[in-house]
Amino acid sequence: LHQQIYARHPGAGGVVRFMGPNMMALAALGRVPRPRHGFGCYFQPGVALWDDPQLIRDDDRAVGAITAMGPGRALLMRGNGAVVWGESIEAATVLAWYLEDMCRIELVALQAGLADSAPVIAPAEAEARATRTGRIIERMWDHLVAGDPELNPQ
């Protein structure tokens, strides 16, 4: 997966594969989150789904999965977690956190019976909202690693 992302996305400087609880639940349902809040805006043109529960352990499956990802930054794999890419490992980690929260919001909409009627942020609005100015990614990274003894040895 990682090799295929780096090969197809020249701007990729970091890749994160993870298995967050909300993301795993949504992927198991065969659903992808939609941009309903600010964090979801960072995934235009959308989060993709690899609808195959088998492990990705060969080049053919990796090519298929990342082809399904298309031009986006995130792929949910039914039963196998998710993968995201960013310009750096820090950006990819932040995007993984954003994706997990995006999945949380989608699950809430599903649980409330509002997944088909709750607002979704339009692509142009999402693109405008997904700003990188003001150290957005860097500030979230700082938040995520605050207090980490490996990064801040005493």
N, CA, C and O atoms as a GROMACS GRO file, in nm:
protein
  616
    1LEU      N    1   0.082  -0.120   0.000
    1LEU     CA    2   0.000   0.000   0.000
    1LEU      C    3   0.086   0.125   0.000
    1LEU      O    4   0.065   0.216  -0.080
    2HIS      N    5   0.182   0.128   0.091
    2HIS     CA    6   0.267   0.246   0.103
    2HIS      C    7   0.342   0.271  -0.028
    2HIS      O    8   0.347   0.385  -0.075
    3GLN      N    9   0.400   0.167  -0.086
    3GLN     CA   10   0.475   0.184  -0.210
    3GLN      C   11   0.387   0.238  -0.321
    3GLN      O   12   0.430   0.324  -0.398
    4GLN      N   13   0.264   0.188  -0.331
    4GLN     CA   14   0.173   0.234  -0.436
    4GLN      C   15   0.133   0.380  -0.415
    4GLN      O   16   0.118   0.454  -0.513
    5ILE      N   17   0.116   0.421  -0.291
    5ILE     CA   18   0.082   0.562  -0.264
    5ILE      C   19   0.198   0.652  -0.305
    5ILE      O   20   0.178   0.752  -0.374
    6TYR      N   21   0.319   0.616  -0.263
    6TYR     CA   22   0.435   0.698  -0.299
    6TYR      C   23   0.454   0.703  -0.450
    6TYR      O   24   0.494   0.806  -0.504
    7ALA      N   25   0.427   0.593  -0.520
    7ALA     CA   26   0.442   0.589  -0.665
    7ALA      C   27   0.338   0.675  -0.737
    7ALA      O   28   0.368   0.734  -0.840
    8ARG      N   29   0.216   0.681  -0.683
    8ARG     CA   30   0.107   0.749  -0.753
    8ARG      C   31   0.082   0.892  -0.707
    8ARG      O   32   0.017   0.969  -0.777
    9HIS      N   33   0.133   0.927  -0.591
    9HIS     CA   34   0.110   1.062  -0.536
    9HIS      C   35   0.246   1.126  -0.507
    9HIS      O   36   0.300   1.110  -0.397
   10PRO      N   37   0.302   1.198  -0.604
   10PRO     CA   38   0.436   1.257  -0.586
   10PRO      C   39   0.447   1.348  -0.464
   10PRO      O   40   0.557   1.366  -0.411
   11GLY      N   41   0.337   1.405  -0.418
   11GLY     CA   42   0.341   1.493  -0.300
   11GLY      C   43   0.341   1.418  -0.168
   11GLY      O   44   0.353   1.481  -0.063
   12ALA      N   45   0.327   1.287  -0.172
   12ALA     CA   46   0.322   1.209  -0.049
   12ALA      C   47   0.460   1.201   0.014
   12ALA      O   48   0.555   1.150  -0.046
   13GLY      N   49   0.470   1.252   0.137
   13GLY     CA   50   0.593   1.244   0.212
   13GLY      C   51   0.577   1.159   0.337
   13GLY      O   52   0.672   1.135   0.411
   14GLY      N   53   0.454   1.113   0.360
   14GLY     CA   54   0.426   1.028   0.475
   14GLY      C   55   0.296   0.953   0.454
   14GLY      O   56   0.201   1.006   0.396
   15VAL      N   57   0.293   0.829   0.502
   15VAL     CA   58   0.175   0.742   0.490
   15VAL      C   59   0.147   0.683   0.626
   15VAL      O   60   0.239   0.638   0.695
   16VAL      N   61   0.020   0.681   0.666
   16VAL     CA   62  -0.020   0.620   0.793
   16VAL      C   63  -0.130   0.519   0.765
   16VAL      O   64  -0.230   0.551   0.700
   17ARG      N   65  -0.112   0.398   0.814
   17ARG     CA   66  -0.216   0.296   0.812
   17ARG      C   67  -0.258   0.275   0.956
   17ARG      O   68  -0.173   0.258   1.044
   18PHE      N   69  -0.389   0.277   0.982
   18PHE     CA   70  -0.435   0.269   1.120
   18PHE      C   71  -0.568   0.197   1.128
   18PHE      O   72  -0.634   0.173   1.027
   19MET      N   73  -0.608   0.164   1.251
   19MET     CA   74  -0.732   0.092   1.276
   19MET      C   75  -0.806   0.156   1.391
   19MET      O   76  -0.819   0.096   1.498
   20GLY      N   77  -0.856   0.277   1.371
   20GLY     CA   78  -0.933   0.346   1.474
   20GLY      C   79  -1.069   0.280   1.491
   20GLY      O   80  -1.123   0.225   1.395
   21PRO      N   81  -1.126   0.284   1.611
   21PRO     CA   82  -1.253   0.214   1.636
   21PRO      C   83  -1.370   0.265   1.553
   21PRO      O   84  -1.449   0.184   1.504
   22ASN      N   85  -1.384   0.395   1.535
   22ASN     CA   86  -1.496   0.447   1.456
   22ASN      C   87  -1.477   0.415   1.308
   22ASN      O   88  -1.572   0.379   1.239
   23MET      N   89  -1.354   0.427   1.260
   23MET     CA   90  -1.324   0.396   1.122
   23MET      C   91  -1.347   0.249   1.093
   23MET      O   92  -1.402   0.214   0.989
   24MET      N   93  -1.305   0.162   1.184
   24MET     CA   94  -1.324   0.018   1.163
   24MET      C   95  -1.472  -0.017   1.158
   24MET      O   96  -1.513  -0.099   1.076
   25ALA      N   97  -1.552   0.044   1.246
   25ALA     CA   98  -1.696   0.017   1.245
   25ALA      C   99  -1.759   0.061   1.114
   25ALA      O  100  -1.837  -0.013   1.054
   26LEU      N  101  -1.725   0.179   1.068
   26LEU     CA  102  -1.782   0.231   0.944
   26LEU      C  103  -1.738   0.147   0.824
   26LEU      O  104  -1.818   0.114   0.737
   27ALA      N  105  -1.610   0.112   0.819
   27ALA     CA  106  -1.559   0.030   0.709
   27ALA      C  107  -1.625  -0.108   0.708
   27ALA      O  108  -1.654  -0.162   0.601
   28ALA      N  109  -1.649  -0.166   0.826
   28ALA     CA  110  -1.715  -0.296   0.834
   28ALA      C  111  -1.857  -0.289   0.777
   28ALA      O  112  -1.910  -0.389   0.727
   29LEU      N  113  -1.918  -0.172   0.786
   29LEU     CA  114  -2.052  -0.152   0.729
   29LEU      C  115  -2.045  -0.127   0.578
   29LEU      O  116  -2.148  -0.119   0.511
   30GLY      N  117  -1.923  -0.114   0.524
   30GLY     CA  118  -1.906  -0.086   0.383
   30GLY      C  119  -1.944   0.056   0.346
   30GLY      O  120  -1.990   0.082   0.235
   31ARG      N  121  -1.923   0.148   0.441
   31ARG     CA  122  -1.960   0.288   0.420
   31ARG      C  123  -1.839   0.377   0.437
   31ARG      O  124  -1.744   0.342   0.507
   32VAL      N  125  -1.843   0.492   0.372
   32VAL     CA  126  -1.738   0.592   0.389
   32VAL      C  127  -1.801   0.717   0.449
   32VAL      O  128  -1.919   0.745   0.428
   33PRO      N  129  -1.722   0.792   0.525
   33PRO     CA  130  -1.775   0.914   0.584
   33PRO      C  131  -1.787   1.025   0.480
   33PRO      O  132  -1.714   1.029   0.381
   34ARG      N  133  -1.881   1.114   0.505
   34ARG     CA  134  -1.901   1.230   0.419
   34ARG      C  135  -1.860   1.355   0.495
   34ARG      O  136  -1.866   1.356   0.618
   35PRO      N  137  -1.820   1.460   0.424
   35PRO     CA  138  -1.774   1.582   0.493
   35PRO      C  139  -1.890   1.657   0.559
   35PRO      O  140  -1.962   1.731   0.492
   36ARG      N  141  -1.905   1.637   0.688
   36ARG     CA  142  -2.014   1.701   0.762
   36ARG      C  143  -1.962   1.805   0.862
   36ARG      O  144  -2.040   1.882   0.916
   37HIS      N  145  -1.831   1.807   0.885
   37HIS     CA  146  -1.770   1.904   0.976
   37HIS      C  147  -1.630   1.938   0.924
   37HIS      O  148  -1.583   1.880   0.826
   38GLY      N  149  -1.566   2.031   0.991
   38GLY     CA  150  -1.440   2.085   0.941
   38GLY      C  151  -1.334   1.982   0.908
   38GLY      O  152  -1.272   1.991   0.802
   39PHE      N  153  -1.313   1.883   0.994
   39PHE     CA  154  -1.208   1.784   0.968
   39PHE      C  155  -1.236   1.705   0.841
   39PHE      O  156  -1.143   1.665   0.772
   40GLY      N  157  -1.362   1.683   0.810
   40GLY     CA  158  -1.398   1.608   0.691
   40GLY      C  159  -1.365   1.680   0.562
   40GLY      O  160  -1.358   1.618   0.456
   41CYS      N  161  -1.344   1.809   0.570
   41CYS     CA  162  -1.316   1.889   0.451
   41CYS      C  163  -1.178   1.860   0.392
   41CYS      O  164  -1.153   1.895   0.276
   42TYR      N  165  -1.090   1.800   0.467
   42TYR     CA  166  -0.954   1.776   0.421
   42TYR      C  167  -0.941   1.655   0.329
   42TYR      O  168  -0.830   1.619   0.290
   43PHE      N  169  -1.052   1.593   0.293
   43PHE     CA  170  -1.046   1.469   0.215
   43PHE      C  171  -1.112   1.478   0.079
   43PHE      O  172  -1.155   1.377   0.023
   44GLN      N  173  -1.120   1.599   0.024
   44GLN     CA  174  -1.176   1.613  -0.111
   44GLN      C  175  -1.082   1.545  -0.210
   44GLN      O  176  -0.961   1.561  -0.197
   45PRO      N  177  -1.131   1.471  -0.306
   45PRO     CA  178  -1.269   1.459  -0.350
   45PRO      C  179  -1.352   1.355  -0.275
   45PRO      O  180  -1.461   1.321  -0.319
   46GLY      N  181  -1.303   1.305  -0.164
   46GLY     CA  182  -1.378   1.210  -0.083
   46GLY      C  183  -1.292   1.097  -0.034
   46GLY      O  184  -1.179   1.076  -0.081
   47VAL      N  185  -1.346   1.023   0.060
   47VAL     CA  186  -1.280   0.904   0.114
   47VAL      C  187  -1.326   0.785   0.031
   47VAL      O  188  -1.445   0.770   0.005
   48ALA      N  189  -1.232   0.702  -0.010
   48ALA     CA  190  -1.264   0.586  -0.093
   48ALA      C  191  -1.280   0.461  -0.007
   48ALA      O  192  -1.238   0.458   0.109
   49LEU      N  193  -1.341   0.358  -0.065
   49LEU     CA  194  -1.361   0.230   0.003
   49LEU      C  195  -1.304   0.118  -0.083
   49LEU      O  196  -1.333   0.108  -0.202
   50TRP      N  197  -1.223   0.033  -0.021
   50TRP     CA  198  -1.177  -0.093  -0.081
   50TRP      C  199  -1.265  -0.199  -0.019
   50TRP      O  200  -1.246  -0.236   0.097
   51ASP      N  201  -1.360  -0.248  -0.096
   51ASP     CA  202  -1.466  -0.336  -0.043
   51ASP      C  203  -1.426  -0.483  -0.053
   51ASP      O  204  -1.497  -0.563  -0.113
   52ASP      N  205  -1.313  -0.516   0.007
   52ASP     CA  206  -1.261  -0.653   0.006
   52ASP      C  207  -1.203  -0.680   0.144
   52ASP      O  208  -1.110  -0.611   0.186
   53PRO      N  209  -1.257  -0.778   0.217
   53PRO     CA  210  -1.209  -0.802   0.353
   53PRO      C  211  -1.077  -0.878   0.363
   53PRO      O  212  -1.025  -0.897   0.472
   54GLN      N  213  -1.022  -0.922   0.249
   54GLN     CA  214  -0.898  -0.999   0.253
   54GLN      C  215  -0.779  -0.908   0.282
   54GLN      O  216  -0.779  -0.790   0.246
   55LEU      N  217  -0.679  -0.964   0.348
   55LEU     CA  218  -0.557  -0.888   0.375
   55LEU      C  219  -0.489  -0.852   0.244
   55LEU      O  220  -0.494  -0.927   0.147
   56ILE      N  221  -0.427  -0.738   0.243
   56ILE     CA  222  -0.355  -0.691   0.125
   56ILE      C  223  -0.209  -0.729   0.144
   56ILE      O  224  -0.132  -0.658   0.208
   57ARG      N  225  -0.174  -0.844   0.085
   57ARG     CA  226  -0.040  -0.898   0.105
   57ARG      C  227   0.035  -0.924  -0.025
   57ARG      O  228   0.138  -0.992  -0.026
   58ASP      N  229  -0.016  -0.868  -0.134
   58ASP     CA  230   0.054  -0.884  -0.261
   58ASP      C  231   0.037  -0.758  -0.344
   58ASP      O  232  -0.047  -0.673  -0.315
   59ASP      N  233   0.119  -0.748  -0.447
   59ASP     CA  234   0.119  -0.627  -0.530
   59ASP      C  235  -0.014  -0.605  -0.601
   59ASP      O  236  -0.059  -0.491  -0.614
   60ASP      N  237  -0.078  -0.713  -0.648
   60ASP     CA  238  -0.204  -0.697  -0.721
   60ASP      C  239  -0.312  -0.634  -0.634
   60ASP      O  240  -0.382  -0.543  -0.679
   61ARG      N  241  -0.326  -0.680  -0.511
   61ARG     CA  242  -0.425  -0.620  -0.420
   61ARG      C  243  -0.387  -0.476  -0.384
   61ARG      O  244  -0.473  -0.389  -0.376
   62ALA      N  245  -0.259  -0.452  -0.362
   62ALA     CA  246  -0.214  -0.316  -0.329
   62ALA      C  247  -0.244  -0.221  -0.444
   62ALA      O  248  -0.291  -0.110  -0.421
   63VAL      N  249  -0.218  -0.263  -0.565
   63VAL     CA  250  -0.249  -0.180  -0.682
   63VAL      C  251  -0.398  -0.156  -0.689
   63VAL      O  252  -0.441  -0.043  -0.712
   64GLY      N  253  -0.478  -0.260  -0.670
   64GLY     CA  254  -0.624  -0.244  -0.674
   64GLY      C  255  -0.675  -0.148  -0.568
   64GLY      O  256  -0.760  -0.064  -0.596
   65ALA      N  257  -0.624  -0.161  -0.446
   65ALA     CA  258  -0.669  -0.075  -0.337
   65ALA      C  259  -0.633   0.070  -0.363
   65ALA      O  260  -0.718   0.158  -0.347
   66ILE      N  261  -0.511   0.097  -0.402
   66ILE     CA  262  -0.470   0.236  -0.423
   66ILE      C  263  -0.529   0.292  -0.551
   66ILE      O  264  -0.548   0.413  -0.561
   67THR      N  265  -0.559   0.208  -0.648
   67THR     CA  266  -0.636   0.255  -0.764
   67THR      C  267  -0.775   0.299  -0.719
   67THR      O  268  -0.826   0.401  -0.766
   68ALA      N  269  -0.836   0.224  -0.629
   68ALA     CA  270  -0.967   0.262  -0.574
   68ALA      C  271  -0.959   0.394  -0.499
   68ALA      O  272  -1.055   0.471  -0.496
   69MET      N  273  -0.846   0.421  -0.438
   69MET     CA  274  -0.825   0.546  -0.365
   69MET      C  275  -0.832   0.666  -0.459
   69MET      O  276  -0.879   0.773  -0.420
   70GLY      N  277  -0.787   0.648  -0.582
   70GLY     CA  278  -0.791   0.757  -0.679
   70GLY      C  279  -0.707   0.875  -0.635
   70GLY      O  280  -0.600   0.858  -0.577
   71PRO      N  281  -0.755   0.997  -0.664
   71PRO     CA  282  -0.677   1.116  -0.631
   71PRO      C  283  -0.690   1.160  -0.485
   71PRO      O  284  -0.626   1.256  -0.443
   72GLY      N  285  -0.771   1.089  -0.408
   72GLY     CA  286  -0.793   1.127  -0.269
   72GLY      C  287  -0.676   1.098  -0.178
   72GLY      O  288  -0.572   1.047  -0.221
   73ARG      N  289  -0.695   1.131  -0.050
   73ARG     CA  290  -0.590   1.112   0.051
   73ARG      C  291  -0.622   1.000   0.149
   73ARG      O  292  -0.541   0.969   0.237
   74ALA      N  293  -0.739   0.937   0.134
   74ALA     CA  294  -0.779   0.838   0.233
   74ALA      C  295  -0.854   0.722   0.170
   74ALA      O  296  -0.931   0.738   0.075
   75LEU      N  297  -0.828   0.603   0.225
   75LEU     CA  298  -0.894   0.481   0.180
   75LEU      C  299  -0.933   0.399   0.302
   75LEU      O  300  -0.848   0.367   0.385
   76LEU      N  301  -1.061   0.365   0.312
   76LEU     CA  302  -1.107   0.270   0.412
   76LEU      C  303  -1.106   0.133   0.348
   76LEU      O  304  -1.148   0.116   0.233
   77MET      N  305  -1.056   0.034   0.422
   77MET     CA  306  -1.050  -0.103   0.371
   77MET      C  307  -1.139  -0.189   0.459
   77MET      O  308  -1.112  -0.206   0.578
   78ARG      N  309  -1.245  -0.244   0.399
   78ARG     CA  310  -1.342  -0.319   0.478
   78ARG      C  311  -1.273  -0.432   0.553
   78ARG      O  312  -1.223  -0.528   0.494
   79GLY      N  313  -1.273  -0.418   0.685
   79GLY     CA  314  -1.213  -0.520   0.770
   79GLY      C  315  -1.062  -0.506   0.788
   79GLY      O  316  -1.002  -0.588   0.858
   80ASN      N  317  -0.999  -0.406   0.728
   80ASN     CA  318  -0.853  -0.396   0.731
   80ASN      C  319  -0.798  -0.260   0.767
   80ASN      O  320  -0.680  -0.235   0.747
   81GLY      N  321  -0.879  -0.172   0.817
   81GLY     CA  322  -0.828  -0.042   0.859
   81GLY      C  323  -0.838   0.062   0.750
   81GLY      O  324  -0.921   0.053   0.660
   82ALA      N  325  -0.753   0.162   0.761
   82ALA     CA  326  -0.751   0.272   0.665
   82ALA      C  327  -0.607   0.311   0.640
   82ALA      O  328  -0.517   0.279   0.717
   83VAL      N  329  -0.588   0.381   0.529
   83VAL     CA  330  -0.457   0.437   0.496
   83VAL      C  331  -0.479   0.579   0.447
   83VAL      O  332  -0.572   0.606   0.370
   84VAL      N  333  -0.393   0.670   0.491
   84VAL     CA  334  -0.397   0.809   0.448
   84VAL      C  335  -0.256   0.853   0.412
   84VAL      O  336  -0.158   0.794   0.458
   85TRP      N  337  -0.248   0.958   0.330
   85TRP     CA  338  -0.116   1.014   0.298
   85TRP      C  339  -0.120   1.164   0.315
   85TRP      O  340  -0.223   1.229   0.299
   86GLY      N  341  -0.002   1.218   0.348
   86GLY     CA  342   0.016   1.361   0.362
   86GLY      C  343   0.153   1.400   0.311
   86GLY      O  344   0.232   1.316   0.270
   87GLU      N  345   0.180   1.528   0.314
   87GLU     CA  346   0.307   1.580   0.266
   87GLU      C  347   0.425   1.541   0.356
   87GLU      O  348   0.540   1.549   0.315
   88SER      N  349   0.395   1.500   0.478
   88SER     CA  350   0.495   1.456   0.575
   88SER      C  351   0.430   1.351   0.664
   88SER      O  352   0.308   1.332   0.660
   89ILE      N  353   0.511   1.284   0.744
   89ILE     CA  354   0.454   1.186   0.836
   89ILE      C  355   0.366   1.257   0.939
   89ILE      O  356   0.267   1.201   0.985
   90GLU      N  357   0.403   1.378   0.976
   90GLU     CA  358   0.322   1.455   1.070
   90GLU      C  359   0.186   1.488   1.009
   90GLU      O  360   0.083   1.473   1.075
   91ALA      N  361   0.186   1.534   0.884
   91ALA     CA  362   0.059   1.566   0.817
   91ALA      C  363  -0.027   1.441   0.800
   91ALA      O  364  -0.148   1.447   0.818
   92ALA      N  365   0.034   1.328   0.765
   92ALA     CA  366  -0.041   1.204   0.749
   92ALA      C  367  -0.102   1.159   0.882
   92ALA      O  368  -0.214   1.109   0.886
   93THR      N  369  -0.028   1.177   0.991
   93THR     CA  370  -0.080   1.140   1.124
   93THR      C  371  -0.199   1.228   1.161
   93THR      O  372  -0.299   1.179   1.213
   94VAL      N  373  -0.187   1.357   1.134
   94VAL     CA  374  -0.298   1.449   1.162
   94VAL      C  375  -0.419   1.410   1.078
   94VAL      O  376  -0.532   1.410   1.129
   95LEU      N  377  -0.398   1.379   0.952
   95LEU     CA  378  -0.510   1.339   0.866
   95LEU      C  379  -0.573   1.209   0.913
   95LEU      O  380  -0.694   1.192   0.901
   96ALA      N  381  -0.494   1.118   0.966
   96ALA     CA  382  -0.551   0.995   1.022
   96ALA      C  383  -0.643   1.029   1.140
   96ALA      O  384  -0.751   0.971   1.153
   97TRP      N  385  -0.601   1.122   1.223
   97TRP     CA  386  -0.684   1.165   1.337
   97TRP      C  387  -0.811   1.232   1.285
   97TRP      O  388  -0.920   1.206   1.337
   98TYR      N  389  -0.798   1.317   1.184
   98TYR     CA  390  -0.916   1.382   1.124
   98TYR      C  391  -1.011   1.279   1.066
   98TYR      O  392  -1.133   1.291   1.082
   99LEU      N  393  -0.958   1.177   0.999
   99LEU     CA  394  -1.042   1.074   0.939
   99LEU      C  395  -1.118   0.996   1.046
   99LEU      O  396  -1.236   0.965   1.030
  100GLU      N  397  -1.050   0.963   1.155
  100GLU     CA  398  -1.118   0.892   1.264
  100GLU      C  399  -1.234   0.976   1.318
  100GLU      O  400  -1.341   0.922   1.346
  101ASP      N  401  -1.214   1.108   1.332
  101ASP     CA  402  -1.321   1.193   1.381
  101ASP      C  403  -1.432   1.207   1.277
  101ASP      O  404  -1.550   1.213   1.313
  102MET      N  405  -1.397   1.211   1.151
  102MET     CA  406  -1.495   1.215   1.044
  102MET      C  407  -1.584   1.090   1.048
  102MET      O  408  -1.705   1.099   1.029
  103CYS      N  409  -1.523   0.976   1.074
  103CYS     CA  410  -1.598   0.850   1.085
  103CYS      C  411  -1.690   0.852   1.208
  103CYS      O  412  -1.801   0.799   1.204
  104ARG      N  413  -1.643   0.913   1.317
  104ARG     CA  414  -1.726   0.926   1.438
  104ARG      C  415  -1.853   1.005   1.406
  104ARG      O  416  -1.962   0.964   1.445
  105ILE      N  417  -1.838   1.116   1.336
  105ILE     CA  418  -1.954   1.198   1.301
  105ILE      C  419  -2.049   1.120   1.210
  105ILE      O  420  -2.170   1.128   1.228
  106GLU      N  421  -1.996   1.046   1.115
  106GLU     CA  422  -2.081   0.967   1.024
  106GLU      C  423  -2.157   0.859   1.100
  106GLU      O  424  -2.275   0.835   1.073
  107LEU      N  425  -2.091   0.795   1.196
  107LEU     CA  426  -2.161   0.694   1.277
  107LEU      C  427  -2.272   0.757   1.360
  107LEU      O  428  -2.379   0.697   1.376
  108VAL      N  429  -2.249   0.876   1.413
  108VAL     CA  430  -2.354   0.946   1.488
  108VAL      C  431  -2.473   0.973   1.397
  108VAL      O  432  -2.588   0.954   1.437
  109ALA      N  433  -2.446   1.019   1.274
  109ALA     CA  434  -2.554   1.044   1.179
  109ALA      C  435  -2.631   0.915   1.148
  109ALA      O  436  -2.754   0.916   1.140
  110LEU      N  437  -2.559   0.805   1.131
  110LEU     CA  438  -2.625   0.676   1.107
  110LEU      C  439  -2.709   0.633   1.226
  110LEU      O  440  -2.824   0.590   1.210
  111GLN      N  441  -2.653   0.645   1.346
  111GLN     CA  442  -2.724   0.605   1.467
  111GLN      C  443  -2.850   0.688   1.490
  111GLN      O  444  -2.949   0.638   1.542
  112ALA      N  445  -2.845   0.814   1.450
  112ALA     CA  446  -2.960   0.903   1.466
  112ALA      C  447  -3.060   0.889   1.352
  112ALA      O  448  -3.166   0.952   1.353
  113GLY      N  449  -3.028   0.806   1.254
  113GLY     CA  450  -3.117   0.790   1.139
  113GLY      C  451  -3.114   0.910   1.045
  113GLY      O  452  -3.208   0.930   0.968
  114LEU      N  453  -3.007   0.989   1.051
  114LEU     CA  454  -2.999   1.112   0.972
  114LEU      C  455  -2.893   1.108   0.862
  114LEU      O  456  -2.865   1.211   0.800
  115ALA      N  457  -2.834   0.993   0.837
  115ALA     CA  458  -2.724   0.986   0.740
  115ALA      C  459  -2.766   1.033   0.601
  115ALA      O  460  -2.683   1.087   0.527
  116ASP      N  461  -2.891   1.014   0.564
  116ASP     CA  462  -2.935   1.055   0.431
  116ASP      C  463  -2.985   1.199   0.426
  116ASP      O  464  -2.996   1.257   0.318
  117SER      N  465  -3.015   1.257   0.543
  117SER     CA  466  -3.071   1.392   0.542
  117SER      C  467  -2.984   1.498   0.611
  117SER      O  468  -3.007   1.617   0.593
  118ALA      N  469  -2.887   1.456   0.690
  118ALA     CA  470  -2.801   1.553   0.760
  118ALA      C  471  -2.716   1.629   0.658
  118ALA      O  472  -2.680   1.575   0.554
  119PRO      N  473  -2.683   1.754   0.688
  119PRO     CA  474  -2.606   1.834   0.593
  119PRO      C  475  -2.469   1.774   0.562
  119PRO      O  476  -2.404   1.714   0.646
  120VAL      N  477  -2.429   1.793   0.438
  120VAL     CA  478  -2.296   1.758   0.390
  120VAL      C  479  -2.236   1.885   0.332
  120VAL      O  480  -2.304   1.960   0.262
  121ILE      N  481  -2.110   1.908   0.360
  121ILE     CA  482  -2.042   2.028   0.308
  121ILE      C  483  -2.010   2.007   0.160
  121ILE      O  484  -1.946   1.909   0.122
  122ALA      N  485  -2.056   2.100   0.078
  122ALA     CA  486  -2.036   2.092  -0.067
  122ALA      C  487  -1.887   2.097  -0.101
  122ALA      O  488  -1.808   2.155  -0.026
  123PRO      N  489  -1.848   2.037  -0.213
  123PRO     CA  490  -1.706   2.032  -0.250
  123PRO      C  491  -1.636   2.168  -0.250
  123PRO      O  492  -1.526   2.179  -0.196
  124ALA      N  493  -1.695   2.270  -0.308
  124ALA     CA  494  -1.629   2.401  -0.312
  124ALA      C  495  -1.614   2.459  -0.171
  124ALA      O  496  -1.512   2.519  -0.140
  125GLU      N  497  -1.715   2.442  -0.088
  125GLU     CA  498  -1.707   2.490   0.050
  125GLU      C  499  -1.601   2.410   0.128
  125GLU      O  500  -1.525   2.467   0.206
  126ALA      N  501  -1.597   2.280   0.104
  126ALA     CA  502  -1.498   2.196   0.172
  126ALA      C  503  -1.357   2.234   0.132
  126ALA      O  504  -1.268   2.240   0.216
  127GLU      N  505  -1.337   2.261   0.004
  127GLU     CA  506  -1.204   2.300  -0.042
  127GLU      C  507  -1.160   2.431   0.024
  127GLU      O  508  -1.044   2.445   0.064
  128ALA      N  509  -1.253   2.526   0.034
  128ALA     CA  510  -1.220   2.654   0.099
  128ALA      C  511  -1.194   2.634   0.248
  128ALA      O  512  -1.107   2.701   0.305
  129ARG      N  513  -1.268   2.545   0.312
  129ARG     CA  514  -1.255   2.522   0.457
  129ARG      C  515  -1.128   2.446   0.492
  129ARG      O  516  -1.076   2.462   0.603
  130ALA      N  517  -1.076   2.365   0.402
  130ALA     CA  518  -0.960   2.280   0.430
  130ALA      C  519  -0.831   2.360   0.420
  130ALA      O  520  -0.739   2.324   0.346
  131THR      N  521  -0.824   2.467   0.493
  131THR     CA  522  -0.708   2.555   0.488
  131THR      C  523  -0.586   2.490   0.554
  131THR      O  524  -0.599   2.409   0.646
  132ARG      N  525  -0.470   2.526   0.506
  132ARG     CA  526  -0.345   2.482   0.567
  132ARG      C  527  -0.274   2.601   0.632
  132ARG      O  528  -0.166   2.585   0.688
  133THR      N  529  -0.334   2.720   0.624
  133THR     CA  530  -0.273   2.839   0.682
  133THR      C  531  -0.293   2.840   0.834
  133THR      O  532  -0.376   2.766   0.887
  134GLY      N  533  -0.216   2.923   0.900
  134GLY     CA  534  -0.228   2.934   1.045
  134GLY      C  535  -0.173   2.814   1.120
  134GLY      O  536  -0.212   2.788   1.234
  135ARG      N  537  -0.083   2.739   1.056
  135ARG     CA  538  -0.020   2.622   1.119
  135ARG      C  539  -0.124   2.518   1.163
  135ARG      O  540  -0.107   2.455   1.267
  136ILE      N  541  -0.230   2.501   1.086
  136ILE     CA  542  -0.338   2.407   1.121
  136ILE      C  543  -0.283   2.267   1.148
  136ILE      O  544  -0.308   2.209   1.253
  137ILE      N  545  -0.209   2.214   1.052
  137ILE     CA  546  -0.154   2.079   1.066
  137ILE      C  547  -0.051   2.075   1.178
  137ILE      O  548  -0.052   1.983   1.260
  138GLU      N  549   0.035   2.172   1.182
  138GLU     CA  550   0.141   2.175   1.284
  138GLU      C  551   0.084   2.188   1.425
  138GLU      O  552   0.133   2.124   1.519
  139ARG      N  553  -0.019   2.269   1.440
  139ARG     CA  554  -0.080   2.285   1.573
  139ARG      C  555  -0.147   2.157   1.619
  139ARG      O  556  -0.138   2.122   1.737
  140MET      N  557  -0.213   2.086   1.528
  140MET     CA  558  -0.275   1.958   1.566
  140MET      C  559  -0.166   1.856   1.599
  140MET      O  560  -0.180   1.779   1.695
  141TRP      N  561  -0.057   1.855   1.521
  141TRP     CA  562   0.054   1.766   1.552
  141TRP      C  563   0.107   1.795   1.692
  141TRP      O  564   0.129   1.704   1.771
  142ASP      N  565   0.128   1.925   1.723
  142ASP     CA  566   0.176   1.963   1.856
  142ASP      C  567   0.081   1.913   1.965
  142ASP      O  568   0.126   1.866   2.069
  143HIS      N  569  -0.048   1.922   1.940
  143HIS     CA  570  -0.148   1.872   2.036
  143HIS      C  571  -0.136   1.721   2.054
  143HIS      O  572  -0.139   1.670   2.166
  144LEU      N  573  -0.122   1.650   1.942
  144LEU     CA  574  -0.118   1.504   1.948
  144LEU      C  575   0.006   1.450   2.019
  144LEU      O  576   0.001   1.344   2.081
  145VAL      N  577   0.117   1.523   2.010
  145VAL     CA  578   0.242   1.474   2.071
  145VAL      C  579   0.275   1.542   2.203
  145VAL      O  580   0.378   1.513   2.263
  146ALA      N  581   0.188   1.632   2.249
  146ALA     CA  582   0.214   1.703   2.375
  146ALA      C  583   0.235   1.601   2.487
  146ALA      O  584   0.154   1.510   2.506
  147GLY      N  585   0.342   1.618   2.560
  147GLY     CA  586   0.371   1.529   2.672
  147GLY      C  587   0.436   1.398   2.634
  147GLY      O  588   0.462   1.315   2.722
  148ASP      N  589   0.462   1.375   2.508
  148ASP     CA  590   0.526   1.250   2.465
  148ASP      C  591   0.671   1.251   2.514
  148ASP      O  592   0.749   1.336   2.471
  149PRO      N  593   0.710   1.158   2.602
  149PRO     CA  594   0.846   1.159   2.658
  149PRO      C  595   0.952   1.129   2.554
  149PRO      O  596   1.068   1.168   2.572
  150GLU      N  597   0.917   1.061   2.445
  150GLU     CA  598   1.016   1.032   2.341
  150GLU      C  599   1.050   1.157   2.261
  150GLU      O  600   1.161   1.171   2.211
  151LEU      N  601   0.954   1.249   2.248
  151LEU     CA  602   0.980   1.373   2.175
  151LEU      C  603   1.029   1.485   2.266
  151LEU      O  604   1.093   1.580   2.221
  152ASN      N  605   0.999   1.472   2.393
  152ASN     CA  606   1.036   1.576   2.490
  152ASN      C  607   1.108   1.512   2.610
  152ASN      O  608   1.056   1.513   2.722
  153PRO      N  609   1.229   1.456   2.586
  153PRO     CA  610   1.297   1.390   2.697
  153PRO      C  611   1.335   1.490   2.808
  153PRO      O  612   1.366   1.606   2.782
  154GLN      N  613   1.330   1.441   2.929
  154GLN     CA  614   1.363   1.525   3.045
  154GLN      C  615   1.512   1.522   3.072
  154GLN      O  616   1.559   1.587   3.165
   0.00000   0.00000   0.00000
